[in-house]
């Protein structure tokens, strides 16, 4: 039986959205994610309400308009073609997403107290990091992390895991505010590549696995096979690994936010597995990385 924290593709489609995860639907208070597909010439008029929103093209290009300003997002063919440019829309704002050629767009959201200005960031300014080594190598696009982009509460990034590799590992958690952790609700949105290609596989054979587990004080148990368009919610507990099946690259979009005053991503490894980080010193990064993007270093 699937966990209540697993949202299969198509099961949370509402209104104009292929996927809509809100704080209310997730049973928490801060993080949200919507995926919007537009036909050629299509558009959607939206409002942020109490949230701040980052609009990230998953496939295709778009324009984002708000407060009398329009930004053109070049986008990308698929999530495996490197980072994309993006637009940020502050809380209490009306905005429009339009696409002349059609596409699929992620609207990453978080509850916000302070309103930041409408902004555009080009793909060239997105930090690309190669993390881990050996079969734990992965590529991280730090487009909306706390150390790279100014916002009220949202933290967001993309991770590409080559086929056969593990990421989000060692398993780690961030479910309490302490000297070593930040309390953050996290959304994992997955897309899987077709066999031997970097086109996204919807309804095909590509798959991976994702794990979430808790502590004796706060138990949670999730182990799901994930495919393109699926979501796993992490309200608390250790999460990882995310495992890409051999032959199929895995992409996931992480959206995080928490109720704390400080916007930061502080994590605590599962003590049983943190030793693994030391083993990377004697291994090289997977030569398949980076995928379609230059690296800033491991």
C-alpha positions in Angstrom: 0.0 0.0 0.0 1.3 3.4 -0.9 2.2 5.9 1.8 0.0 9.0 2.2 3.2 11.0 1.6 3.4 9.6 -1.9 1.5 11.6 -4.6 1.4 9.6 -7.9 1.3 11.5 -11.2 -2.2 12.8 -12.0 -3.6 12.2 -8.5 -3.2 15.8 -7.4 -4.3 17.6 -10.6 -6.7 20.5 -10.0 -7.9 23.3 -12.1 -5.2 24.4 -14.6 -2.5 22.4 -12.7 -1.2 18.9 -13.5 0.0 18.9 -9.8 -1.1 21.0 -6.9 0.5 20.5 -3.5 -0.5 23.1 -0.9 0.2 23.4 2.8 -3.4 22.3 3.3 -3.2 19.3 1.1 0.1 18.2 2.5 -1.0 18.7 6.1 1.7 21.2 7.0 2.1 25.0 7.0 4.8 26.3 4.6 5.8 24.6 1.3 3.9 24.3 -1.9 4.4 23.2 -5.5 2.3 23.5 -8.6 3.1 22.2 -12.1 1.4 24.0 -15.0 1.3 22.7 -18.6 0.4 25.3 -21.3 -0.5 24.5 -24.9 1.1 26.7 -27.6 -0.3 30.2 -27.2 -1.7 29.3 -23.7 -1.6 31.4 -20.6 -2.6 31.3 -16.9 -3.5 34.3 -14.7 -2.5 33.6 -11.2 -2.0 35.2 -7.7 0.6 34.4 -5.1 -1.6 35.2 -2.1 0.4 34.5 1.1 3.2 32.8 -0.8 6.3 33.7 -2.7 6.7 31.9 -6.0 9.6 30.9 -8.2 8.6 30.0 -11.8 11.0 27.4 -13.3 10.6 26.0 -16.8 10.7 22.2 -16.8 10.3 22.0 -20.5 9.7 24.9 -23.0 9.9 28.6 -22.7 7.5 31.2 -21.3 7.0 34.8 -20.3 6.1 35.8 -16.8 4.4 39.2 -16.2 3.7 41.0 -13.0 3.3 44.6 -11.8 3.7 46.0 -15.3 6.9 44.1 -16.0 7.5 41.1 -18.3 10.4 38.6 -18.2 11.0 36.2 -21.0 12.2 32.8 -19.8 14.3 30.9 -22.4 13.7 27.6 -20.6 15.0 24.3 -21.9 14.1 21.2 -23.8 14.0 19.1 -20.7 15.2 19.1 -17.1 18.3 17.1 -18.2 19.5 19.9 -20.4 21.1 21.9 -17.6 19.7 24.7 -15.4 17.1 27.1 -16.6 16.5 30.8 -16.1 13.6 31.6 -13.7 11.4 34.3 -12.3 10.6 35.2 -8.7 7.2 36.7 -7.8 6.7 38.1 -4.3 3.7 37.5 -2.0 0.4 39.4 -2.6 1.0 39.7 -6.3 -0.9 38.9 -9.5 1.1 37.3 -12.3 0.6 35.7 -15.7 2.6 32.8 -17.2 2.2 32.6 -21.0 3.9 30.4 -23.6 4.0 30.9 -27.3 5.3 27.4 -28.0 3.8 25.5 -25.0 5.6 23.8 -22.1 5.6 22.6 -18.5 6.4 24.9 -15.7 7.0 24.5 -12.0 5.6 27.0 -9.5 7.6 26.5 -6.4 6.0 28.2 -3.4 6.5 29.0 0.3 4.6 31.1 2.9 6.2 34.5 3.1 6.0 37.3 5.6 8.0 39.9 3.6 7.4 40.9 0.0 10.5 40.8 -2.2 10.5 42.4 -5.7 9.6 40.7 -9.0 12.9 39.5 -10.4 14.6 37.5 -13.2 17.7 35.3 -13.0 19.4 34.0 -16.2 20.5 30.3 -16.4 24.2 31.4 -16.5 23.9 32.8 -13.0 22.6 29.5 -11.5 25.2 27.7 -9.5 26.0 24.1 -10.7 27.6 21.9 -8.1 28.9 18.3 -8.5 28.3 16.6 -5.1 29.5 13.3 -3.8 31.7 10.8 -5.8 31.6 7.4 -7.4 28.0 6.0 -7.5 26.9 8.7 -5.1 27.8 11.4 -7.7 25.0 13.9 -8.5 24.6 17.3 -10.1 22.9 20.1 -8.1 21.4 23.3 -9.5 21.3 25.7 -6.6 19.0 28.2 -8.2 16.9 29.1 -5.1 19.1 28.1 -2.1 19.6 30.4 0.8 23.2 31.2 0.0 22.5 32.0 -3.7 19.2 33.8 -3.9 17.5 36.3 -1.6 13.9 35.5 -0.6 11.8 35.4 2.5 11.6 31.7 3.3 11.7 29.5 0.1 14.7 27.2 -0.5 14.7 25.3 -3.8 17.1 23.4 -5.9 17.3 20.7 -8.6 19.2 17.4 -8.5 20.2 15.1 -11.4 21.3 11.6 -10.5 22.8 9.5 -13.3 21.3 6.1 -14.0 22.5 3.6 -11.4 23.6 6.2 -8.8 22.3 7.1 -5.4 21.7 10.7 -4.2 20.2 12.4 -1.1 22.6 10.1 0.6 23.8 9.7 3.4 20.2 9.9 4.6 19.7 13.2 6.5 17.0 15.1 8.2 16.0 18.8 8.9 12.9 18.6 11.1 13.8 20.7 14.2 15.4 24.1 14.8 18.6 23.6 16.7 22.3 24.5 16.5 22.7 21.8 13.7 19.3 21.6 12.0 16.7 23.8 10.4 13.0 22.8 10.5 12.0 22.5 6.9 9.1 20.8 5.1 10.3 19.3 1.8 8.7 18.4 -1.5 10.5 16.0 -4.0 9.1 16.2 -7.5 10.5 13.6 -9.9 11.1 13.3 -13.6 12.9 10.2 -15.1 14.8 10.1 -18.4 14.0 7.7 -21.2 16.4 4.7 -21.6 19.7 5.9 -23.0 18.4 9.5 -23.6 17.7 12.7 -21.8 14.1 13.1 -23.0 11.7 12.8 -20.1 9.8 9.5 -19.8 6.1 10.0 -19.0 4.2 6.7 -18.9 7.2 4.6 -19.9 9.6 2.3 -18.3 11.8 4.7 -16.4 11.7 4.6 -12.6 13.7 5.1 -9.4 13.1 4.7 -5.6 12.9 7.1 -2.7 13.1 6.5 1.0 11.9 8.4 4.1 12.2 7.0 7.7 11.8 8.5 11.1 13.1 8.2 14.6 11.5 6.3 17.5 10.1 9.6 18.8 8.7 10.7 15.3 8.1 7.6 13.2 7.5 7.8 9.4 7.9 5.1 6.8 8.0 5.7 3.1 9.6 3.6 0.4 8.2 4.3 -3.1 8.9 3.5 -6.7 8.8 6.9 -8.4 8.2 7.8 -12.0 7.9 11.1 -14.0 5.5 13.4 -12.4 5.4 11.7 -9.0 5.9 13.5 -5.7 7.1 12.4 -2.3 6.4 14.7 0.8 8.9 14.8 3.6 7.2 16.4 6.7 10.0 15.1 9.0 12.4 12.3 9.4 15.5 11.1 7.6 15.2 11.0 3.8 17.3 9.3 1.2 18.5 7.6 -0.7 17.0 8.6 -4.0 18.0 5.8 -6.4 18.1 6.0 -10.2 17.5 2.8 -12.0 20.4 1.8 -14.3 19.9 3.3 -17.8 17.5 6.0 -16.5 18.8 9.4 -15.2 16.7 10.8 -12.4 15.7 14.4 -11.8 14.1 15.8 -8.8 13.0 19.3 -7.8 13.3 20.1 -4.1 11.1 22.8 -2.5 11.6 23.6 1.2 10.4 26.1 3.7 10.0 26.2 7.5 8.5 28.3 10.2 11.8 29.4 11.7 13.1 33.0 11.6 16.3 32.0 9.8 16.2 31.0 6.2 18.8 28.2 6.1 19.4 24.6 5.1 21.1 22.9 8.1 21.0 19.1 8.1 21.9 16.2 10.3 23.0 12.9 8.8 21.8 9.6 10.0 24.7 8.7 12.3 24.8 5.2 11.0 25.7 6.4 7.5 27.6 9.7 7.8 30.9 7.8 7.5 30.2 7.5 3.8 31.2 11.1 3.2 34.8 10.3 4.1 34.9 7.5 1.4 34.4 10.1 -1.3 37.9 11.5 -0.8 39.3 8.4 -2.5 36.8 8.3 -5.4 36.3 10.5 -8.5 33.1 12.1 -9.6 31.1 10.1 -12.1 32.5 11.0 -15.6 29.0 11.4 -17.0 28.6 14.6 -15.0 28.0 17.4 -15.5 25.0 16.8 -17.8 24.8 19.8 -20.2 26.2 22.3 -17.8 29.6 23.5 -16.6 30.5 22.7 -13.0 31.7 25.0 -10.3 33.4 22.1 -8.5 32.6 19.2 -6.3 
